[in-house]
Amino acid sequence: MIGFLIRKTLISVLFVLMIILIDFITSIVYFKLPKTEFTRANFLSIELISNIIIIAIIFYISIKTKLFTIHNDFEITKLKRKYIVKRILTFIKVIAFTAIIFGIVIHYSDVEKFSIEKNLTLLSFFVTIILTPITEELIFRKIILGMFKFNLKTIFYGIFLNSLLFSLLHYDFLNLDEYKILSVFILGIFLSIIFLNYGILYAIISHVTWNFLSFYEHQISHYLNSIFQDGSIFVGMILILLMFVAFINEFKLFLKKYQNSTLQMSTTPTE
């Protein structure tokens, strides 16, 4: 078991290093072009190219190896009406849960430190809200966490590891902010639960929702404070209560799902 965890941990770290390396190489090549300056548009262009390369590599590895499978998750199949309704309700629930978590983070943080982009352009919308969440969810939840879906112990370790790597990748080491790394770590745990309960598509939907709300964090923070005029503590208590109820429900679903599945597994990883 220890050897299994060490091997999977090293593979997980390598995937994160791959992201960093591709971003770094893309940046160097891009700024070697004549008359290229460091602007927000150029930065988004680099992110666009990097994400496309990473996603292409992920799907290539998925198709050519047995390390993980991704392409099957995006196959469209015909669904009966009751399953369509169920998916729509799950979609609404995931978005609502994401909004509650986001509200808590915004309420208890300095919104200036969590801003992604003030001006929502078509490029920033596509890269920041659509493409980046897809890339990150494939890496951190589908691949990294997916490698630890053996039993409850390995799953809990996988949740911790992918959330830690996720928060470190987003951490600004030039402007040390412990609250931000903690918030992103909690977000990683939340996205892990969504992935384990509902699958990668819903984890992507949740991440897309989070990034979209980040564009309007100032307005959301002001709106929350304007609704609850009795004080910020009351706002926080309401949000935390809603989050607690939702999280308990999701955690119970997670335990029910994976306690039953582990009964069919052997006691030792085969890898």
RADA-V749137 format. One record per helix or strand of 3 or more residues. SS is the DSSP state (H for helix, E for strand). FROM is the first residue (numbers start at 0). TO is the last residue. If there is no record, write none. Layout:
SS:FROM:TO  SS:FROM:TO
This chain:
H:1:30  H:39:63  H:70:73  H:80:106  H:110:113  H:121:147  H:151:168  H:177:197  H:199:213  H:216:226  H:231:261
